[in-house]
């Protein structure tokens, strides 16, 4: 669910006086990392590198929590030194040069918070899927190390009907989901279908007859991801499932094609031959140097992709570039390029067992040895359809990517640009019986117009969009796909990008698919630099052959880590 700026007033509920709001499970801590205990340890022991042997023996009995509290206080101390350095440097710079090196930190924060359009510029703010939540006069607050939000305001913004009866606050949705908090109770209760869940939240907090609860606990009842930005005092809540649904609502045609593109039966074994050729020419004043590369592959694979036996061979001809570009390479790299011609890689995989094996002609000492990466069986996700929403949410939800709540905003912006190019509004769909034809035609002007309509260009108007694209590359893109029932029978894609300027460049790409076979070409040409041409082809046919997914009984097999150690790679 995507929220607007939702004004929400909290209920007037009589609750017992609250004198001690203790933090419970799942709180957002807004005090300095490490806490008072960690600061006491750091004050007593100082930086770790200065410890005496006696101090190290004493610390050997610390708990894991005590250790991390110490390191949190140590980090706070380090940042305090940095902050003091910045303050001193700025003061000296002002005295020496007559003006500050940088502006006041508080002023900068005020400007940044104003640019973000926060409902509460001087306090704590909550962002849900890229939208700031407005609770009216019931602003989020920090109390005893907890970040709190109003019960009524939060759940009404989430689409619930909130009521108070016989000392219990209840948030209820039409699907039967409820969240309840009894007056004076320290436990928040909710249901997921027939499953009842609860969480200790500490003593409830009330102000002016309005009940507040920890934002992390409130978010957990709705399955939201929670992140805290300590610098700006912001809470980011992300509902990845609703984001996925929102994205997919704009790509029903493209998702239908993705679903239809699987022309392979899951339990059928296919024999495949693949080829890829790439050649390049470097333009010179007096002569042109060329080089070429070819990859050929063959093998067996199961239609669901969970069992594979394949081999790939590389052929490299450095040609005239061996004396120009490649001659500048270090001797080891040049030797490797020569060895690559004729190099071969074999791969066998069994996802049901969680095993992957490979054997390569390089390095020569191990060309007859299989390297094993053995683990747990990989989950079978065949029942989950591949969609644009799934791809984007999986990417932006990855650990470490776009932390501090930026994942939702980045996903939404990426989705809009993709929508400008491949959204439902760009497709023309015709149906006749079991036959469905999808057609899409795009140019720089049509993409610019759609981007303007979606607010991706500064002013958003068509005139401004076309003006902004005046110096942009000339793009021509077309896609035609035909389906019979729920299977893709044929597809054709053509892309051309041409950039003018002091060194004009043109890129073209074509792809054709007919049933289980596909082929395509690419070309990149710079008028004064050179060109690269490529072509690929894939042919697959069903077969009754069995797939060998592991080395033979007499083959030599070593673990991956042993192989890496023996090659001094780790």
C-alpha positions as a printed Julia matrix, in Angstrom:
570×3 Matrix{Float64}:
   0.0     0.0     0.0
   1.36    3.42   -0.96
   0.46    6.16    1.48
  -0.23    9.81    0.92
   0.24   12.51    3.51
  -2.37   11.12    5.88
  -3.55   13.44    8.67
  -4.59   11.24   11.56
  -5.81   12.17   15.04
  -5.21    9.78   17.91
  -8.03    8.48   20.04
  -8.77    9.97   23.46
  -8.25    6.93   25.65
  -8.03    6.79   29.41
  -4.93    4.86   30.41
  -3.06    4.51   33.69
  -0.33    7.03   34.42
   2.96    6.0    32.88
   6.01    6.77   34.95
   8.53    4.39   33.46
   8.48    3.5    29.73
  10.87    0.58   29.51
  12.16   -0.53   26.1
  10.92   -3.93   24.95
  11.69   -6.27   22.08
  12.11   -4.51   18.74
  12.73   -0.9    19.76
  14.48    1.75   17.73
  17.21    3.16   19.94
  17.87    6.83   19.36
  20.58    7.38   21.97
  24.27    7.07   21.15
  25.32    3.6    20.05
  26.84    1.63   22.91
  24.71    3.12   25.7
  25.74    4.12   29.21
  27.32    0.74   30.04
  29.55    0.88   26.99
  30.63    4.42   27.82
  31.56    3.36   31.35
  33.68    0.51   29.99
  35.44    2.8    27.53
  36.1     5.43   30.22
  37.61    2.76   32.47
  39.69    0.88   29.88
  40.37    3.38   27.11
  41.29    2.45   23.49
  41.85   -1.28   22.98
  45.39   -0.89   21.64
  46.5     0.73   24.95
  45.28   -2.06   27.23
  47.62   -3.71   29.7
  47.8    -7.47   30.12
  45.82   -7.13   33.33
  43.03   -5.28   31.53
  42.92   -7.93   28.81
  42.56  -10.68   31.43
  39.73   -8.78   33.12
  37.94   -8.2    29.81
  38.15  -11.89   28.91
  35.1   -12.42   31.12
  32.93   -9.83   29.37
  29.75  -10.94   27.66
  29.3   -10.47   23.92
  26.82   -7.64   24.59
  29.37   -5.9    26.84
  32.02   -6.14   24.13
  29.79   -4.59   21.48
  28.65   -1.88   23.92
  32.33   -1.04   24.47
  33.02   -0.86   20.72
  29.93    1.29   20.21
  31.18    3.77   22.81
  34.65    3.64   21.25
  33.15    4.53   17.88
  31.18    7.42   19.41
  34.41    8.66   20.99
  36.2     8.49   17.64
  33.46   10.47   15.91
  33.51   13.03   18.73
  37.19   13.62   17.97
  36.4    14.01   14.27
  33.61   16.46   15.05
  35.93   18.47   17.29
  38.57   18.49   14.57
  36.03   19.81   12.06
  34.92   22.52   14.5
  38.51   23.56   15.26
  39.51   23.58   11.59
  36.5    25.68   10.66
  37.28   28.13   13.48
  40.89   28.49   12.43
  39.9    28.88    8.76
  37.46   31.64    9.68
  40.13   33.5    11.7
  42.82   33.07    9.05
  40.85   33.7     5.85
  38.02   35.8     7.19
  35.23   33.39    6.21
  34.19   29.87    7.3
  35.34   26.79    5.41
  31.82   25.39    5.64
  28.51   26.5     7.04
  27.0    25.75   10.39
  26.06   22.05   10.76
  22.7    22.85   12.33
  21.85   25.21    9.47
  22.79   22.53    6.96
  20.57   19.99    8.7
  17.69   22.44    8.77
  18.06   23.07    5.03
  18.26   19.35    4.29
  15.2    18.53    6.38
  13.31   21.37    4.68
  14.26   20.03    1.23
  12.89   16.62    2.22
   9.52   18.19    3.01
   9.28   16.63    6.46
   5.95   17.02    8.29
   7.89   17.54   11.53
  11.04   19.56   10.61
  12.22   19.78   14.22
  11.43   16.24   15.31
  11.25   12.58   14.36
   9.67   11.66   11.02
   8.39    8.38    9.58
   8.6     7.47    5.9
   6.48    4.62    4.51
   7.42    3.4     1.03
   8.83    6.8     0.06
   6.0     8.92    1.54
   6.18   10.91    4.76
   3.5    10.07    7.31
   1.64   13.01    8.85
   0.01   12.28   12.22
  -1.29   15.81   12.76
  -0.67   17.01   16.31
   0.39   13.49   17.4
   3.98   13.75   16.17
   6.36   10.78   16.63
   8.51   11.17   19.71
  11.45    9.65   21.53
  10.72    8.52   25.09
  13.18    6.57   27.25
  15.19    5.33   24.28
  12.13    4.38   22.22
  10.76    5.95   19.04
   6.98    6.06   19.41
   4.08    6.65   17.01
   0.36    7.16   17.81
  -1.63    3.92   17.72
  -4.65    5.43   15.96
  -2.7     7.58   13.52
  -0.35    4.8    12.46
  -2.95    2.12   11.84
  -5.5     4.44   10.21
  -2.76    5.45    7.78
  -2.3     1.73    7.1
  -5.97    1.42    6.1
  -7.42    0.07    9.34
 -10.5     1.14   11.23
  -9.47    1.97   14.79
 -11.87    1.68   17.72
 -11.74    1.81   21.53
 -14.02   -0.36   23.62
 -13.83   -1.6    27.19
 -10.25   -0.5    27.69
  -8.88   -2.01   24.46
  -7.67   -0.26   21.32
  -8.34   -2.31   18.16
  -7.16   -1.75   14.59
  -9.2    -3.88   12.16
  -8.95   -4.48    8.41
 -11.59   -5.84    6.06
  -9.62   -9.07    5.55
 -10.04   -9.96    9.24
  -6.6    -8.86   10.43
  -6.64   -7.12   13.82
  -4.1    -5.5    16.15
  -5.09   -4.95   19.79
  -3.6    -3.17   22.79
  -5.37   -3.29   26.14
  -5.11   -0.31   28.46
  -2.13   -0.71   30.73
  -0.99   -3.9    28.94
   2.65   -4.37   27.96
   1.89   -6.74   25.09
   0.78   -5.94   21.54
  -1.3    -8.71   19.95
  -2.21   -9.34   16.3
  -3.12  -12.14   13.92
  -1.82  -13.44   10.61
  -4.73  -15.47    9.29
  -5.52  -17.95   12.06
  -2.09  -17.53   13.65
  -2.03  -15.33   16.79
   1.12  -13.37   17.56
   2.21  -11.07   20.34
   5.18   -8.97   21.37
   6.24   -7.3    24.59
   6.52   -3.54   24.05
   7.2    -2.27   27.57
   4.89   -0.01   29.51
   2.44    1.87   27.24
   2.99    5.61   26.87
   0.18    8.14   26.84
   0.12   11.89   26.41
  -2.96   14.11   26.37
  -5.09   10.97   26.42
  -3.43    9.53   23.3
  -1.7     6.17   23.22
   1.7     5.66   21.56
   3.62    2.46   20.85
   7.18    1.63   19.62
   7.35    2.1    15.85
   9.34   -1.1    15.33
   6.67   -3.16   17.1
   3.91   -1.41   15.15
   5.74   -2.06   11.89
   6.31   -5.7    12.73
   2.57   -6.32   13.01
   2.3    -5.32    9.33
   5.43   -7.15    8.16
   7.33   -3.95    7.39
  11.11   -3.57    7.21
  12.37   -0.89    9.61
  15.52    1.24    9.31
  16.65    4.2    11.41
  18.6     7.21   10.1
  20.27    8.63   13.2
  21.7    11.66   11.35
  18.28   13.08   10.4
  16.15   11.24   13.01
  14.15    9.44   10.34
  12.37    6.09   10.49
  12.03    4.29    7.14
   9.31    1.66    6.81
   9.28   -0.5     3.69
   6.48   -2.8     2.57
   8.29   -4.76   -0.13
   5.24   -6.84   -1.03
   3.08   -3.8    -1.74
   5.95   -2.23   -3.71
   6.19   -5.37   -5.83
   2.45   -5.33   -6.46
   2.53   -1.62   -7.31
   5.38   -2.11   -9.81
   3.77   -5.15  -11.42
   0.48   -3.27  -11.9
   2.26   -1.19  -14.58
   3.88   -4.13  -16.41
   1.1    -6.65  -17.0
   1.99   -7.05  -20.71
   5.74   -7.42  -20.14
   5.13   -9.84  -17.25
   2.84  -11.9   -19.5
   5.67  -12.13  -22.04
   8.16  -13.15  -19.35
   5.82  -15.91  -18.24
   5.25  -17.05  -21.82
   8.97  -16.96  -22.67
   9.63  -20.27  -20.96
   9.36  -22.53  -23.97
  10.87  -25.44  -22.08
   9.06  -28.18  -20.19
  10.43  -28.39  -16.66
  11.04  -32.17  -16.64
  12.28  -32.45  -20.24
  15.98  -32.76  -21.09
  17.23  -30.57  -23.95
  20.34  -30.8   -26.07
  21.74  -27.38  -26.88
  24.38  -25.85  -29.14
  25.46  -22.25  -28.64
  27.84  -20.02  -30.56
  28.99  -16.45  -30.05
  31.4   -14.58  -32.31
  32.87  -11.17  -31.66
  35.27   -9.26  -33.9
  36.8    -5.82  -33.48
  38.6    -3.4   -35.72
  40.7    -0.49  -34.46
  41.0     2.35  -36.95
  44.47    3.86  -37.4
  45.78    6.63  -39.59
  47.57    4.24  -41.95
  46.13    0.79  -41.2
  43.34   -1.02  -39.37
  44.06   -3.67  -36.73
  41.61   -6.5   -36.11
  41.04   -9.22  -33.52
  38.34  -11.84  -33.04
  36.86  -14.01  -30.33
  34.58  -17.03  -30.57
  32.75  -18.98  -27.89
  31.1   -22.29  -28.69
  29.12  -24.34  -26.24
  27.24  -27.58  -26.16
  25.53  -29.63  -23.54
  22.44  -30.98  -21.86
  20.1   -29.22  -19.45
  16.76  -29.83  -17.82
  13.92  -27.5   -18.72
  13.7   -26.07  -15.2
  17.43  -25.26  -15.31
  18.23  -27.29  -12.18
  20.41  -29.91  -13.9
  23.18  -29.03  -16.37
  26.09  -30.67  -18.18
  27.78  -28.16  -20.48
  31.14  -27.33  -22.02
  32.39  -24.05  -23.47
  35.38  -23.53  -25.74
  37.08  -20.18  -26.33
  39.05  -19.25  -29.43
  40.93  -15.93  -29.47
  42.8   -14.44  -32.41
  44.58  -11.23  -31.38
  45.42  -10.5   -35.01
  46.89   -7.08  -35.68
  46.02   -5.88  -32.19
  48.72   -8.15  -30.77
  51.24   -5.56  -31.96
  49.22   -2.51  -30.91
  46.94   -2.76  -27.88
  48.05   -6.16  -26.57
  51.75   -5.37  -26.87
  51.35   -2.93  -23.99
  50.16   -5.66  -21.62
  52.45   -7.18  -18.94
  54.19  -10.38  -19.99
  51.96  -12.54  -17.78
  48.81  -11.07  -19.29
  50.13  -11.51  -22.82
  50.98  -15.14  -22.09
  47.48  -15.7   -20.7
  45.91  -14.27  -23.86
  47.87  -16.76  -25.95
  46.78  -19.65  -23.71
  43.13  -18.62  -23.92
  42.86  -19.72  -27.53
  41.38  -23.18  -27.33
  40.66  -22.95  -23.58
  37.81  -25.18  -22.44
  35.47  -25.09  -19.43
  33.16  -27.94  -18.38
  30.34  -27.48  -15.86
  28.03  -29.97  -14.17
  25.32  -28.91  -11.76
  22.59  -30.55   -9.71
  20.54  -27.92   -7.86
  18.39  -30.62   -6.23
  21.53  -31.82   -4.43
  23.15  -28.39   -4.13
  26.3   -29.42   -6.03
  28.33  -27.65   -8.72
  31.44  -29.03  -10.43
  33.72  -27.49  -13.02
  36.86  -28.51  -14.92
  39.04  -26.21  -17.01
  41.97  -26.59  -19.35
  43.56  -23.67  -17.48
  45.67  -23.88  -15.42
  47.26  -26.78  -17.23
  48.22  -28.6   -14.01
  44.53  -29.08  -13.14
  43.02  -29.66  -16.57
  42.0   -33.22  -15.63
  40.7   -32.31  -12.16
  37.12  -31.51  -11.25
  36.62  -28.72   -8.69
  33.65  -29.24   -6.38
  31.39  -26.69   -4.71
  29.03  -28.79   -2.63
  26.29  -27.43   -0.39
  22.64  -27.65    0.5
  19.91  -28.24   -2.11
  18.8   -24.97   -3.7
  15.15  -24.02   -3.09
  12.78  -24.76   -5.93
  11.08  -21.49   -6.87
   9.52  -22.78  -10.06
   6.06  -21.95   -8.75
   6.95  -18.26   -8.32
   6.46  -16.3   -11.55
   9.27  -14.07  -12.74
   7.98  -10.49  -12.85
   9.45   -7.0   -13.13
   8.28   -6.27   -9.59
  10.0    -9.39   -8.26
  13.26   -8.55  -10.04
  13.34   -4.95   -8.76
  12.35   -5.73   -5.18
  14.86   -8.59   -4.99
  17.62   -6.26   -6.2
  16.84   -3.32   -3.94
  16.02   -5.45   -0.91
  19.45   -7.09   -0.99
  21.45   -6.63    2.22
  23.76   -3.64    2.05
  22.05   -2.12   -0.99
  20.58    1.34   -0.52
  20.53    1.21    3.27
  18.73    3.73    5.47
  15.44    3.38    3.67
  16.62    4.55    0.26
  15.76    1.2    -1.33
  12.06    2.01   -1.71
  12.72    5.41   -3.3
  15.4     3.98   -5.63
  13.08    1.12   -6.63
  10.24    3.52   -7.38
  12.42    5.78   -9.53
  13.87    2.81  -11.43
  10.36    1.5   -11.97
   9.24    4.83  -13.43
  12.08    4.95  -15.95
  11.37    1.35  -16.95
   7.69    2.26  -17.16
   8.52    5.07  -19.58
  10.16    2.5   -21.86
   8.27   -0.77  -21.33
   5.15    0.06  -19.32
   1.69   -1.1   -20.37
   0.84    2.25  -21.99
   3.55    1.68  -24.61
   2.25   -1.7   -25.86
  -0.29   -2.42  -28.56
  -1.96   -5.8   -27.98
  -4.16   -7.68  -30.44
  -5.9   -10.99  -29.76
  -7.51  -13.52  -32.05
  -8.54  -16.8   -30.5
  -5.46  -18.39  -28.88
  -3.12  -16.0   -30.71
  -1.9   -12.81  -29.01
   0.49  -10.31  -30.6
   2.37   -7.7   -28.54
   3.9    -4.74  -30.39
   5.97   -1.88  -29.01
   7.58    0.98  -30.91
   9.72    3.59  -29.11
  11.84    6.56  -30.14
  13.67    9.29  -28.28
  10.63   11.55  -28.61
   8.07    8.99  -27.38
  10.28    8.01  -24.45
  10.78   11.68  -23.58
   7.06   12.37  -23.73
   6.25    9.47  -21.44
   9.07   10.38  -19.02
   7.65   13.9   -18.81
   4.17   12.56  -18.06
   5.62   10.43  -15.26
   7.39   13.43  -13.7
  10.89   12.18  -14.46
  11.93   15.42  -16.15
  12.23   18.62  -14.16
   9.18   20.47  -15.44
   7.29   17.48  -16.74
   5.64   19.2   -19.7
   5.98   17.82  -23.23
   7.68   20.99  -24.45
  10.28   20.84  -21.68
  10.76   17.1   -22.24
  11.5    17.55  -25.93
  13.8    20.49  -25.19
  15.71   18.47  -22.59
  16.17   15.66  -25.09
  17.5    17.96  -27.8
  21.08   16.8   -27.27
  20.19   13.25  -26.25
  21.12   10.2   -28.35
  18.68    9.22  -31.1
  16.97    6.02  -29.94
  14.84    3.63  -31.98
  13.45    0.54  -30.27
  10.9    -2.03  -31.43
   9.59   -5.31  -30.04
   7.14   -7.75  -31.6
   6.18  -10.95  -29.8
   3.57  -13.57  -30.67
   2.07  -16.06  -28.22
  -0.12  -19.08  -28.67
  -2.07  -19.61  -25.49
   0.47  -19.07  -22.71
   3.57  -19.94  -24.75
   5.81  -17.57  -26.68
   6.08  -18.79  -30.27
   8.23  -16.02  -31.79
   9.8   -12.7   -30.88
  11.85  -10.01  -32.58
  13.69   -7.09  -31.01
  15.54   -4.26  -32.75
  17.45   -1.48  -30.98
  19.44    1.39  -32.44
  21.18    4.18  -30.53
  23.03    6.91  -32.39
  24.97    9.69  -30.66
  26.27   12.63  -32.65
  29.14   14.91  -31.62
  32.85   15.2   -32.21
  33.09   11.4   -32.29
  29.76    9.97  -33.54
  28.91    6.52  -32.2
  26.2     4.08  -33.27
  25.03    0.92  -31.5
  22.61   -1.64  -32.94
  21.19   -4.82  -31.47
  18.87   -7.42  -32.97
  17.43  -10.56  -31.43
  15.12  -13.18  -32.9
  13.48  -16.17  -31.23
  11.52  -18.99  -32.8
  10.33  -21.56  -30.28
  13.4   -22.92  -28.49
  15.92  -21.41  -30.9
  17.31  -17.87  -30.84
  19.85  -15.73  -32.67
  20.99  -12.15  -32.69
  23.57   -9.57  -33.72
  25.2    -6.49  -32.22
  27.41   -3.75  -33.6
  29.16   -0.77  -32.04
  30.87    1.69  -34.38
  32.72    4.95  -33.74
  33.34    6.87  -36.92
  36.95    7.65  -36.01
  37.74    4.86  -33.52
  36.68    1.53  -34.96
  33.9    -1.0   -34.67
  32.87   -4.18  -32.91
  30.55   -6.76  -34.46
  29.0    -9.75  -32.75
  26.56  -12.56  -33.46
  25.12  -15.39  -31.39
  22.93  -18.41  -31.98
  21.27  -20.96  -29.68
  19.66  -24.18  -30.93
  17.87  -26.54  -28.53
  15.98  -29.77  -29.12
  14.38  -32.27  -26.7
  16.33  -35.47  -26.12
  16.01  -38.73  -24.22
  19.63  -38.53  -23.02
  20.38  -38.57  -19.29
  22.26  -35.61  -17.78
  25.49  -36.44  -15.91
  25.4   -33.98  -13.01
  28.59  -35.11  -11.24
  32.08  -36.34  -12.21
  32.6   -40.01  -12.93
  33.67  -42.45  -10.2
  37.27  -42.55  -11.44
  37.6   -38.79  -11.99
  39.77  -36.74   -9.63
  37.74  -34.26   -7.56
  39.01  -31.6    -5.12
  37.1   -29.02   -3.05
  36.95  -25.45   -4.32
  38.89  -24.06   -1.36
  41.71  -26.55   -1.88
  41.93  -25.57   -5.53
  42.04  -21.86   -4.64
  44.71  -22.41   -1.97
  46.92  -24.46   -4.28
  46.73  -21.68   -6.89
  47.56  -19.06   -4.18
  44.28  -17.3    -4.9
  43.35  -17.17   -1.2
